[in-house]
Amino acid sequence: MFWGILYLFLTFIVCFILVVLIKLAIIGVNSMKSPPAEEKKPTPVKTEPVYYIVEKKRAKKANYSQPKEFEFKK
């Protein structure tokens, strides 16, 4: 039983290391393909007025109508 747990643990470690190395290799290849990004100066943005739509709060009703009665069929 000890050997099974040991083999399981070693297999997990080897697979984990392989996955990490493959991901690092992919990141390295992608970074070599694309040239380093040059810093672009932001273009001046024309400032235009911003308009917001604001809804007025509605006044509360002073008095309510009588509640309706519902009759269910039996």
MOPAC internal coordinates of N, CA, C and O (Angstrom, degrees):
PM7 1SCF
backbone

  N    0.0000 0     0.00 0     0.00 0    0    0    0
  C    1.4450 1     0.00 0     0.00 0    1    0    0
  C    1.5261 1   110.05 1     0.00 0    2    1    0
  O    1.2310 1   120.23 1   142.59 1    3    2    1
  N    1.2997 1   117.17 1   -37.41 1    3    2    1
  C    1.4573 1   121.15 1   179.93 1    5    3    2
  C    1.5217 1   110.47 1   -61.67 1    6    5    3
  O    1.2310 1   120.78 1   140.43 1    7    6    5
  N    1.3413 1   116.12 1   -39.57 1    7    6    5
  C    1.4606 1   119.75 1  -178.14 1    9    7    6
  C    1.5346 1   110.64 1   -67.34 1   10    9    7
  O    1.2310 1   120.02 1   144.16 1   11   10    9
  N    1.2947 1   117.57 1   -35.84 1   11   10    9
  C    1.4616 1   120.83 1   178.96 1   13   11   10
  C    1.5191 1   111.87 1   -64.39 1   14   13   11
  O    1.2310 1   121.06 1   135.99 1   15   14   13
  N    1.3349 1   115.58 1   -44.01 1   15   14   13
  C    1.4692 1   120.15 1   178.37 1   17   15   14
  C    1.5110 1   110.41 1   -64.87 1   18   17   15
  O    1.2310 1   120.52 1   139.86 1   19   18   17
  N    1.3473 1   116.60 1   -40.14 1   19   18   17
  C    1.4674 1   121.13 1   179.13 1   21   19   18
  C    1.5294 1   110.48 1   -63.45 1   22   21   19
  O    1.2310 1   119.99 1   134.35 1   23   22   21
  N    1.3472 1   117.63 1   -45.65 1   23   22   21
  C    1.4554 1   120.94 1   178.88 1   25   23   22
  C    1.5351 1   110.73 1   -63.78 1   26   25   23
  O    1.2310 1   120.12 1   140.56 1   27   26   25
  N    1.3057 1   117.37 1   -39.44 1   27   26   25
  C    1.4565 1   121.26 1   178.39 1   29   27   26
  C    1.5245 1   110.49 1   -62.99 1   30   29   27
  O    1.2310 1   119.92 1   134.96 1   31   30   29
  N    1.2990 1   117.76 1   -45.04 1   31   30   29
  C    1.4643 1   122.65 1  -179.76 1   33   31   30
  C    1.5261 1   110.53 1   -64.91 1   34   33   31
  O    1.2310 1   119.96 1   135.24 1   35   34   33
  N    1.3216 1   117.67 1   -44.76 1   35   34   33
  C    1.4644 1   120.94 1   179.64 1   37   35   34
  C    1.5244 1   111.20 1   -65.36 1   38   37   35
  O    1.2310 1   119.93 1   140.83 1   39   38   37
  N    1.3340 1   117.74 1   -39.17 1   39   38   37
  C    1.4601 1   121.04 1   177.62 1   41   39   38
  C    1.5331 1   110.56 1   -63.49 1   42   41   39
  O    1.2310 1   120.42 1   139.28 1   43   42   41
  N    1.3177 1   116.81 1   -40.72 1   43   42   41
  C    1.4683 1   120.70 1   177.90 1   45   43   42
  C    1.5237 1   110.42 1   -63.05 1   46   45   43
  O    1.2310 1   119.93 1   134.91 1   47   46   45
  N    1.3130 1   117.74 1   -45.09 1   47   46   45
  C    1.4673 1   121.34 1  -178.56 1   49   47   46
  C    1.5291 1   109.93 1   -63.43 1   50   49   47
  O    1.2310 1   120.08 1   135.28 1   51   50   49
  N    1.3350 1   117.46 1   -44.72 1   51   50   49
  C    1.4656 1   120.75 1  -179.19 1   53   51   50
  C    1.5210 1   110.38 1   -63.44 1   54   53   51
  O    1.2310 1   119.76 1   135.35 1   55   54   53
  N    1.3253 1   118.07 1   -44.65 1   55   54   53
  C    1.4623 1   121.15 1  -179.96 1   57   55   54
  C    1.5259 1   110.90 1   -65.07 1   58   57   55
  O    1.2310 1   120.21 1   140.18 1   59   58   57
  N    1.3178 1   117.20 1   -39.82 1   59   58   57
  C    1.4715 1   121.30 1   179.17 1   61   59   58
  C    1.5268 1   109.90 1   -62.47 1   62   61   59
  O    1.2310 1   120.19 1   134.52 1   63   62   61
  N    1.3176 1   117.25 1   -45.48 1   63   62   61
  C    1.4602 1   121.09 1  -179.61 1   65   63   62
  C    1.5271 1   110.14 1   -64.74 1   66   65   63
  O    1.2310 1   119.85 1   138.74 1   67   66   65
  N    1.3297 1   117.89 1   -41.26 1   67   66   65
  C    1.4627 1   120.27 1   178.59 1   69   67   66
  C    1.5265 1   111.80 1   -62.31 1   70   69   67
  O    1.2310 1   120.09 1   137.07 1   71   70   69
  N    1.3154 1   117.44 1   -42.93 1   71   70   69
  C    1.4699 1   120.53 1   179.99 1   73   71   70
  C    1.5238 1   110.48 1   -63.76 1   74   73   71
  O    1.2310 1   120.19 1   137.01 1   75   74   73
  N    1.3272 1   117.23 1   -42.99 1   75   74   73
  C    1.4653 1   120.35 1  -179.98 1   77   75   74
  C    1.5207 1   110.24 1   -64.76 1   78   77   75
  O    1.2310 1   119.80 1   137.25 1   79   78   77
  N    1.3252 1   117.99 1   -42.75 1   79   78   77
  C    1.4636 1   120.86 1   179.60 1   81   79   78
  C    1.5232 1   111.58 1   -64.80 1   82   81   79
  O    1.2310 1   120.15 1   140.26 1   83   82   81
  N    1.3231 1   117.32 1   -39.74 1   83   82   81
  C    1.4658 1   119.90 1   179.10 1   85   83   82
  C    1.5204 1   110.60 1   -65.35 1   86   85   83
  O    1.2310 1   120.33 1   138.17 1   87   86   85
  N    1.3286 1   116.97 1   -41.83 1   87   86   85
  C    1.4691 1   119.52 1   178.85 1   89   87   86
  C    1.5209 1   111.17 1   -64.63 1   90   89   87
  O    1.2310 1   120.08 1   138.78 1   91   90   89
  N    1.3323 1   117.46 1   -41.22 1   91   90   89
  C    1.4643 1   120.40 1   177.65 1   93   91   90
  C    1.5236 1   111.19 1   -64.64 1   94   93   91
  O    1.2310 1   120.15 1   142.29 1   95   94   93
  N    1.3336 1   117.32 1   -37.71 1   95   94   93
  C    1.4639 1   120.59 1   178.86 1   97   95   94
  C    1.5236 1   110.36 1   -65.33 1   98   97   95
  O    1.2310 1   120.03 1   139.52 1   99   98   97
  N    1.3277 1   117.55 1   -40.48 1   99   98   97
  C    1.4674 1   120.82 1   179.02 1  101   99   98
  C    1.5239 1   110.55 1   -64.75 1  102  101   99
  O    1.2310 1   120.51 1   137.92 1  103  102  101
  N    1.3304 1   116.63 1   -42.08 1  103  102  101
  C    1.4692 1   120.12 1   178.19 1  105  103  102
  C    1.5220 1   110.23 1   -63.07 1  106  105  103
  O    1.2310 1   119.89 1   139.19 1  107  106  105
  N    1.3352 1   117.81 1   -40.81 1  107  106  105
  C    1.4634 1   121.71 1   179.33 1  109  107  106
  C    1.5132 1   112.36 1   -65.39 1  110  109  107
  O    1.2310 1   120.02 1   138.19 1  111  110  109
  N    1.3327 1   117.57 1   -41.81 1  111  110  109
  C    1.4658 1   120.86 1   179.40 1  113  111  110
  C    1.5217 1   109.90 1   -66.06 1  114  113  111
  O    1.2310 1   120.29 1   138.10 1  115  114  113
  N    1.3328 1   117.05 1   -41.90 1  115  114  113
  C    1.4699 1   119.84 1   179.49 1  117  115  114
  C    1.5231 1   111.34 1   -64.88 1  118  117  115
  O    1.2310 1   119.87 1   144.06 1  119  118  117
  N    1.3198 1   117.86 1   -35.94 1  119  118  117
  C    1.4623 1   119.65 1  -179.36 1  121  119  118
  C    1.5263 1   110.87 1   -72.91 1  122  121  119
  O    1.2310 1   119.48 1   151.65 1  123  122  121
  N    1.3271 1   118.60 1   -28.35 1  123  122  121
  C    1.4621 1   120.61 1   178.44 1  125  123  122
  C    1.5202 1   111.33 1   -77.11 1  126  125  123
  O    1.2310 1   119.52 1   150.48 1  127  126  125
  N    1.3243 1   118.52 1   -29.52 1  127  126  125
  C    1.4595 1   121.91 1  -179.35 1  129  127  126
  C    1.5160 1   111.28 1   -69.04 1  130  129  127
  O    1.2310 1   120.42 1   133.42 1  131  130  129
  N    1.3068 1   116.81 1   -46.58 1  131  130  129
  C    1.4608 1   119.93 1  -176.05 1  133  131  130
  C    1.5218 1   109.92 1   -90.96 1  134  133  131
  O    1.2310 1   120.39 1   -47.28 1  135  134  133
  N    1.3358 1   116.86 1   132.72 1  135  134  133
  C    1.4640 1   119.72 1   177.97 1  137  135  134
  C    1.5234 1   109.73 1   -68.79 1  138  137  135
  O    1.2310 1   120.36 1   -23.52 1  139  138  137
  N    1.3191 1   116.92 1   156.48 1  139  138  137
  C    1.4694 1   118.42 1   179.75 1  141  139  138
  C    1.5262 1   110.70 1   -61.47 1  142  141  139
  O    1.2310 1   121.43 1   -40.28 1  143  142  141
  N    1.3056 1   114.88 1   139.72 1  143  142  141
  C    1.4626 1   120.39 1  -177.33 1  145  143  142
  C    1.5169 1   110.29 1   -69.81 1  146  145  143
  O    1.2310 1   121.50 1   -50.55 1  147  146  145
  N    1.3319 1   114.74 1   129.45 1  147  146  145
  C    1.4596 1   119.56 1   177.60 1  149  147  146
  C    1.5158 1   109.15 1   -81.87 1  150  149  147
  O    1.2310 1   121.37 1   -33.39 1  151  150  149
  N    1.3015 1   114.97 1   146.61 1  151  150  149
  C    1.4614 1   118.82 1  -179.98 1  153  151  150
  C    1.5214 1   109.05 1   -74.10 1  154  153  151
  O    1.2310 1   121.23 1   -56.72 1  155  154  153
  N    1.3142 1   115.26 1   123.28 1  155  154  153
  C    1.4501 1   120.46 1   178.69 1  157  155  154
  C    1.5177 1   108.99 1  -100.27 1  158  157  155
  O    1.2310 1   121.53 1   -43.21 1  159  158  157
  N    1.3169 1   114.68 1   136.79 1  159  158  157
  C    1.4564 1   118.74 1   177.41 1  161  159  158
  C    1.5249 1   108.08 1   -78.83 1  162  161  159
  O    1.2310 1   120.45 1   -46.94 1  163  162  161
  N    1.3127 1   116.75 1   133.06 1  163  162  161
  C    1.4648 1   118.34 1   179.85 1  165  163  162
  C    1.5205 1   110.67 1   -67.09 1  166  165  163
  O    1.2310 1   121.07 1   -42.55 1  167  166  165
  N    1.3143 1   115.56 1   137.45 1  167  166  165
  C    1.4470 1   120.02 1   178.73 1  169  167  166
  C    1.5243 1   109.34 1   -74.54 1  170  169  167
  O    1.2310 1   120.26 1   -37.96 1  171  170  169
  N    1.3186 1   117.11 1   142.04 1  171  170  169
  C    1.4695 1   118.95 1   179.80 1  173  171  170
  C    1.5209 1   110.49 1   -64.12 1  174  173  171
  O    1.2310 1   121.10 1   -49.67 1  175  174  173
  N    1.3091 1   115.50 1   130.33 1  175  174  173
  C    1.4502 1   121.51 1  -177.93 1  177  175  174
  C    1.5220 1   108.83 1   -96.61 1  178  177  175
  O    1.2310 1   121.11 1   -47.93 1  179  178  177
  N    1.3218 1   115.48 1   132.07 1  179  178  177
  C    1.4609 1   119.44 1   177.90 1  181  179  178
  C    1.5212 1   107.88 1   -72.75 1  182  181  179
  O    1.2310 1   121.37 1   -50.32 1  183  182  181
  N    1.3043 1   114.98 1   129.68 1  183  182  181
  C    1.4657 1   118.71 1  -179.96 1  185  183  182
  C    1.5169 1   109.14 1   -86.24 1  186  185  183
  O    1.2310 1   121.21 1   -65.07 1  187  186  185
  N    1.2973 1   115.30 1   114.93 1  187  186  185
  C    1.4544 1   121.51 1   176.76 1  189  187  186
  C    1.5148 1   107.55 1  -111.60 1  190  189  187
  O    1.2310 1   120.36 1   -30.74 1  191  190  189
  N    1.3241 1   116.92 1   149.26 1  191  190  189
  C    1.4589 1   118.03 1  -179.93 1  193  191  190
  C    1.5294 1   111.10 1   -64.89 1  194  193  191
  O    1.2310 1   121.40 1   -35.13 1  195  194  193
  N    1.3049 1   114.93 1   144.87 1  195  194  193
  C    1.4595 1   120.97 1   179.25 1  197  195  194
  C    1.5176 1   107.47 1  -106.62 1  198  197  195
  O    1.2310 1   121.21 1   -50.38 1  199  198  197
  N    1.3227 1   115.30 1   129.62 1  199  198  197
  C    1.4485 1   119.97 1  -179.77 1  201  199  198
  C    1.5298 1   109.30 1  -109.80 1  202  201  199
  O    1.2310 1   120.71 1   -44.99 1  203  202  201
  N    1.3037 1   116.24 1   135.01 1  203  202  201
  C    1.4500 1   122.36 1   179.73 1  205  203  202
  C    1.5153 1   109.36 1  -111.23 1  206  205  203
  O    1.2310 1   120.70 1   -38.86 1  207  206  205
  N    1.3160 1   116.26 1   141.14 1  207  206  205
  C    1.4559 1   120.97 1   176.36 1  209  207  206
  C    1.5244 1   107.04 1   -92.78 1  210  209  207
  O    1.2310 1   120.85 1   -59.86 1  211  210  209
  N    1.3074 1   115.99 1   120.14 1  211  210  209
  C    1.4582 1   120.69 1  -177.21 1  213  211  210
  C    1.5202 1   108.45 1  -118.82 1  214  213  211
  O    1.2310 1   121.04 1   -50.98 1  215  214  213
  N    1.3167 1   115.62 1   129.02 1  215  214  213
  C    1.4576 1   119.89 1   178.22 1  217  215  214
  C    1.5219 1   108.87 1   -94.51 1  218  217  215
  O    1.2310 1   121.73 1   -39.58 1  219  218  217
  N    1.3149 1   114.29 1   140.42 1  219  218  217
  C    1.4569 1   118.78 1   177.49 1  221  219  218
  C    1.5159 1   108.87 1   -78.11 1  222  221  219
  O    1.2310 1   120.97 1   -32.20 1  223  222  221
  N    1.3296 1   115.75 1   147.80 1  223  222  221
  C    1.4544 1   119.66 1   176.47 1  225  223  222
  C    1.5201 1   108.26 1   -73.29 1  226  225  223
  O    1.2310 1   121.33 1   -41.83 1  227  226  225
  N    1.3043 1   115.07 1   138.17 1  227  226  225
  C    1.4558 1   119.26 1  -179.72 1  229  227  226
  C    1.5231 1   108.97 1   -85.48 1  230  229  227
  O    1.2310 1   121.62 1   -37.26 1  231  230  229
  N    1.3071 1   114.50 1   142.74 1  231  230  229
  C    1.4639 1   119.45 1  -179.79 1  233  231  230
  C    1.5209 1   110.07 1   -71.61 1  234  233  231
  O    1.2310 1   120.53 1   -34.35 1  235  234  233
  N    1.3199 1   116.59 1   145.65 1  235  234  233
  C    1.4603 1   121.11 1   178.11 1  237  235  234
  C    1.5158 1   109.58 1   -71.05 1  238  237  235
  O    1.2310 1   121.49 1   -32.73 1  239  238  237
  N    1.3243 1   114.76 1   147.27 1  239  238  237
  C    1.4617 1   118.75 1   178.05 1  241  239  238
  C    1.5243 1   109.16 1   -72.14 1  242  241  239
  O    1.2310 1   121.66 1   -42.74 1  243  242  241
  N    1.2959 1   114.42 1   137.26 1  243  242  241
  C    1.4698 1   118.90 1  -178.93 1  245  243  242
  C    1.5250 1   110.98 1   -74.18 1  246  245  243
  O    1.2310 1   119.97 1   137.56 1  247  246  245
  N    1.3180 1   117.67 1   -42.44 1  247  246  245
  C    1.4593 1   119.98 1  -179.84 1  249  247  246
  C    1.5257 1   108.69 1  -137.09 1  250  249  247
  O    1.2310 1   121.38 1   -34.93 1  251  250  249
  N    1.2972 1   114.96 1   145.07 1  251  250  249
  C    1.4496 1   122.21 1  -176.83 1  253  251  250
  C    1.5189 1   109.77 1  -106.72 1  254  253  251
  O    1.2310 1   120.77 1   -22.78 1  255  254  253
  N    1.3178 1   116.14 1   157.22 1  255  254  253
  C    1.4631 1   120.38 1   177.79 1  257  255  254
  C    1.5268 1   108.98 1   -77.06 1  258  257  255
  O    1.2310 1   121.26 1   -15.16 1  259  258  257
  N    1.3205 1   115.20 1   164.84 1  259  258  257
  C    1.4584 1   120.50 1   179.87 1  261  259  258
  C    1.5294 1   109.23 1   -66.06 1  262  261  259
  O    1.2310 1   120.36 1   -35.75 1  263  262  261
  N    1.3288 1   116.92 1   144.25 1  263  262  261
  C    1.4669 1   118.32 1   179.69 1  265  263  262
  C    1.5166 1   111.04 1   -68.12 1  266  265  263
  O    1.2310 1   120.66 1   -33.24 1  267  266  265
  N    1.3156 1   116.34 1   146.76 1  267  266  265
  C    1.4542 1   121.28 1   179.74 1  269  267  266
  C    1.5097 1   109.97 1   -81.38 1  270  269  267
  O    1.2310 1   120.79 1   -33.20 1  271  270  269
  N    1.3208 1   116.10 1   146.80 1  271  270  269
  C    1.4551 1   120.96 1   178.95 1  273  271  270
  C    1.5274 1   108.44 1  -105.08 1  274  273  271
  O    1.2310 1   121.23 1   -45.82 1  275  274  273
  N    1.2932 1   115.25 1   134.18 1  275  274  273
  C    1.4665 1   121.50 1   178.91 1  277  275  274
  C    1.5119 1   108.34 1  -112.68 1  278  277  275
  O    1.2310 1   121.17 1   -42.87 1  279  278  277
  N    1.3122 1   115.36 1   137.13 1  279  278  277
  C    1.4534 1   120.49 1   175.91 1  281  279  278
  C    1.5218 1   108.04 1  -114.89 1  282  281  279
  O    1.2310 1   120.61 1   -52.54 1  283  282  281
  N    1.3068 1   116.45 1   127.46 1  283  282  281
  C    1.4436 1   121.54 1  -179.93 1  285  283  282
  C    1.5129 1   110.19 1   -97.94 1  286  285  283
  O    1.2310 1   120.71 1   -35.30 1  287  286  285
  N    1.3127 1   116.25 1   144.70 1  287  286  285
  C    1.4552 1   120.22 1   178.92 1  289  287  286
  C    1.5226 1   108.83 1   -72.32 1  290  289  287
  O    1.2310 1   121.45 1   -38.39 1  291  290  289
  N    1.3201 1   114.83 1   141.61 1  291  290  289
  C    1.4842 1   119.15 1  -179.87 1  293  291  290
  C    1.4883 1   110.96 1  -108.38 1  294  293  291
  O    1.2310 1   120.10 1   180.00 1  295  294  293

